[in-house]
């Protein structure tokens, strides 16, 4: 049986939304095993004057629960 768990996370980047997503997944993978999928829930940006200065991405990160773990 496969059991999945979902986490809603928000990450940021000064480069792009894609970079914010990749950084968030990379950071989560340091402490969460068995990542299996990601859904992009929301993308926002901070604007200063007429320029985007920070990108924000909210994701639903899915990982499998290890049934064999004690």
C-alpha distance (Angstrom), angle and dihedral (degrees) to the residues before:
residue distance angle dihedral
X1 . . .
X2 3.79 . .
X3 3.78 118.7 .
X4 3.78 118.6 -168.5
X5 3.76 128.9 -159.4
X6 3.81 126.2 -162.1
X7 3.79 130.3 -147.7
X8 3.77 125.3 -169.9
X9 3.82 109.4 -145.0
X10 3.80 135.7 172.7
X11 3.79 122.7 -153.2
X12 3.76 134.6 176.3
X13 3.79 140.8 -148.6
X14 3.78 137.6 179.7
X15 3.83 89.1 -144.2
X16 3.84 110.4 52.3
X17 3.80 147.1 -42.0
X18 3.80 89.5 -97.8
X19 3.81 90.1 54.6
X20 3.82 90.3 49.7
X21 3.81 89.9 52.6
X22 3.81 94.3 46.8
X23 3.82 92.4 46.8
X24 3.81 91.7 49.9
X25 3.80 92.9 50.1
X26 3.81 91.5 45.5
X27 3.80 92.2 51.1
X28 3.82 93.0 46.5
X29 3.81 91.7 49.0
X30 3.81 89.5 62.0
X31 3.81 90.7 71.2
X32 3.82 105.1 17.3
X33 3.81 123.5 70.5
X34 3.81 128.4 -156.2
X35 3.83 99.4 28.9
X36 3.78 107.1 -175.3
X37 3.82 111.6 170.9
X38 3.76 146.8 -4.7
X39 3.80 132.3 -147.0
X40 3.78 119.7 -164.0
X41 3.80 106.5 -133.0
X42 3.80 103.2 174.4
X43 3.78 142.2 -3.2
X44 3.80 122.1 -158.5
X45 3.78 135.8 165.2
X46 3.77 139.3 -156.1
X47 3.80 114.0 -129.8
X48 3.79 126.4 -155.7
X49 3.78 111.2 -170.2
X50 3.79 103.8 -40.0
X51 3.81 97.6 -28.3
X52 3.80 133.7 87.2
X53 3.79 107.1 -121.2
X54 3.81 101.0 174.0
X55 3.80 134.3 21.7
X56 3.81 123.2 -150.9
X57 3.80 126.6 -163.2
X58 3.79 125.3 -173.5
X59 3.78 113.2 -159.5
X60 3.80 139.3 -177.9
X61 3.79 104.5 -135.3
X62 3.81 117.1 -162.6
X63 3.77 125.9 -158.6
X64 3.78 134.4 172.8
X65 3.79 121.5 -115.1
X66 3.80 113.1 -125.8
X67 3.82 103.8 -124.9
X68 3.81 90.8 -168.6
X69 3.79 94.3 59.5
X70 3.77 112.9 109.3
